[in-house]
Amino acid sequence: MSLKMIVAEDEQSFREGIVRLIDWQLYGIEISGEAANGREALDMIISDPPDLLLTDIRMPYLNGLDLIREARATGAQFHTVLLTGYNEFEYAKEAIKLGVSDYLLKPCMPADIIRVILDVKGKIEAMESSGNEVKALNRTWKRNVHLLKNQILSQWVQQPLMPLENRSIAMQEVSLSLGNGPIQIGMLQIDSGGSTRAFETMQDLELIRYAMLNITGESLAPLYGGKIEVFRHDDEMLWIGNCGPDMPAWQVEQSLRTLQANLEAFLKLSISLSLSSIQASVDYAHTGYQQALSAMEGRFYQGKGGIYLYNESPEKSTSRTSILDDAYLHRVEKELLTFLQNEQYGAAVDVIEAIFGYIRDNTRYTKADVVLRATGLLLELQKFAQERSAPSIEWQDSVVNGVDSIPRMETLDECAAILQKIVQSIVEAVSKQKTVHRTVQATIELIKAKYNTNLTLELAAKETFVSNSYLSSLFKQELGVGFLDYLHQFRVEKSKELLRESYKIYAVAKLVGYQEERHFSSTFKKWTGLTPRQYQKNYASKQA
């Protein structure tokens, strides 16, 4: 490494000897200035600060020590070697205070000057190397501290406080933006289920998750007074924030709605949020996380795109009957199979609706419970279809193949749609040789003509000159599906044609009879297992 040095010496011959008799370039030293007095040297230092200053103590206008003092006052940083005579040791104490690196006793030989200067140069290089190492460590720390914070917070939500564990110390060590007071744990979930099918690449998904956490931190910072950390726990996106024990519920809800609006505005995605109750401190992060998970279960019953706050339910907290032992469900499922055997298809459709109405009214059952019971019923229906020789049912359809589809369902309505579709498929398969009732056929023609209007059961009944209840029952008996569900399915099939032609989703919604894009998207996913965007991307990839 090359260093710059200024030589300040009032004796011209001695100064020129230092500068010209030694090949300083050979030793990695560049003479950046020669000064005959302290004032000249000070101007040089201010103009172009050196690494090294070799200066005499006694000089005109400004002595060596005053030169060092005034130069340092300007902010210049350099190392100094003093040239001193036998009778100038009274300055030694002050020189030490000024941080002088070394001194040379005049008169001195070139070899002595080289030895001292190179010794100081070696110290500078060692300090520079050490400083670079510290800077590199700091850069590494700054680069990895986010990952370390995430790991610590993920561990806290994953397991309860361990014996002898002190989380306050951990918070200080990694500079977490949290205090020792009460906390809340929140969770975010993309309403497509976080499935990679909704994104072209895993990188797209990771960028979305990164953006979600950033938006969350900024949106909720005012609610928690800046004391908030956002982090990942496996594929879950969470936040933890310090809150007052008496934080108003309206303030929390307002902040969460603002967050949800920001996420949807910037990312064009529907996001569900859940929030735990207030916990005493970060020591109870695990409990808060479990509550946020429990609150997110509300999404299964209430639908996507909501805000779910944890509410301790006595019914859920006490021991409960297994869904497999539920007497009502056991009875009505037997009735369903009996109705199908007797070709009472309208009654069978009504039973499906009754089953899911009962589950919706008895929310003590978790999503896992419902999936377990629905899977068992689905297997019974498939067995029934095989016994009745209905091989034409397209079991590989993304919805009809419910053994695979049910566990992926995000809401109770989507789960119900699978079983409704299967019953409908069974009816279609075993009734292919039959002629459809003329009233139902007339209604189907009406749907084909007016599906993109505000068509209702009441309007269809008027057009076919029958009562609402009669048309509804007849439709279920003949087709194994209700009027409204048939209308939605027809609209979905029409929308597929437009999606394949790369129409915008909001435009497709309008063209097939939906006033809101959100309603169209949820209906499309209910009957196909895909969002319109996923369907469009899948079709495009197959054509490529």
MOURRA-V166059 format. One record per backbone hydrogen bond with DSSP energy under -1.0 kcal/mol. CO is the residue of the C=O (numbers start at 1). NH is the residue of the N-H. Records with the same first field share a line. If there is no record, write none. Layout:
CO->NH ; NH
This chain:
3->30
4->51 ; 52
5->32
6->54
7->35
8->56
11->15
12->16
13->17
14->18
15->19
16->20
17->21
22->24
24->27 ; 29
25->28
28->3
30->5
33->7
35->9
37->41
38->42
39->43
40->44
41->45
42->46
43->47
44->48
51->79
52->6
53->81
54->8
55->83
57->64
60->38 ; 62
63->67
64->68
65->69
66->70
67->71
68->72
69->73
71->76
72->75
79->53
80->101 ; 102
81->55
82->104
83->57
84->106
85->88
88->91
89->92
91->95
92->96
93->97
94->98
95->100
96->99
102->82
104->84
109->113
110->114
111->115
112->116
113->117
114->118
115->119
116->120
117->121
118->122
119->123
120->124
121->125
122->126
123->127
124->128
125->129
126->130
127->131
128->132
129->133
130->134
131->135
132->136
133->137
134->138
135->139
136->140
137->141
138->142
139->143
140->144
141->145
144->148
145->149
146->150
147->151
148->152
149->153
150->154
151->155
152->156
153->157
154->158
155->159
162->165
166->170
167->171
168->172
169->173
170->174
171->176
176->178
182->243
183->279
184->241
185->276
186->239
187->274
189->272
190->193
195->198
196->199
201->205
202->206
203->207
204->208
205->209
206->210
207->211
208->212
209->213
210->214
211->215
212->216
213->217
214->218
215->219
216->220
220->224
221->226
224->227
226->228
227->242
229->240
231->238
233->236
236->233
237->188
238->231
239->186
240->229
241->184
244->247
248->252
249->253
250->254
251->255
252->256
253->257
254->258
255->259
256->260
257->261
258->262
259->263
260->264
261->265
262->266
263->267
264->268
270->191
272->189
273->308
274->187
275->310
279->183
281->284
282->285
284->288
285->289
286->290
287->291
288->292
289->293
290->294
291->295
292->296
295->298
296->299
297->300
298->302
299->303
300->412
306->273
308->275
313->317
314->318
322->325
323->326
326->330
327->331
328->332
329->333
330->334
331->335
332->336
333->337
334->338
335->339
336->340
337->341
338->342
339->344
340->343
343->345
344->348
345->349
346->350
347->351
348->352
349->353
350->354
351->355
352->356
353->357
354->358
355->359
356->360
357->361
358->362
362->365
366->370
367->371
368->372
369->373
370->374
371->375
372->376
373->377
374->378
375->379
376->380
377->381
378->382
379->383
380->384
381->385
382->386
383->387
384->388
385->390
386->389
390->393
393->395
394->397
397->401
400->402
401->404 ; 405
402->406
405->408
406->409
411->415
412->416
413->417
414->418
415->419
416->420
417->421
418->422
419->423
420->424
421->425
422->426
423->427
424->428
425->429
426->430
427->431
431->434
437->441
438->442
439->443
440->444
441->445
442->446
443->447
444->448
445->449
446->450
447->451
450->453
453->455
456->460
457->461
458->462
459->463
460->464
461->466
467->471
468->472
469->473
470->474
471->475
472->476
473->477
474->478
475->479
476->480
482->486
483->487
484->488
485->489
486->490
487->491
488->492
489->493
490->494
491->495
492->496
493->497
494->498
495->499
496->500
498->503
499->502
504->508
505->509
506->510
507->511
508->512
509->514
510->513
516->520
517->521
518->522
519->523
520->524
521->525
522->526
523->527
524->528
525->529
531->535
532->536
533->537
534->538
535->539
536->540
537->541
538->542
539->543
540->544
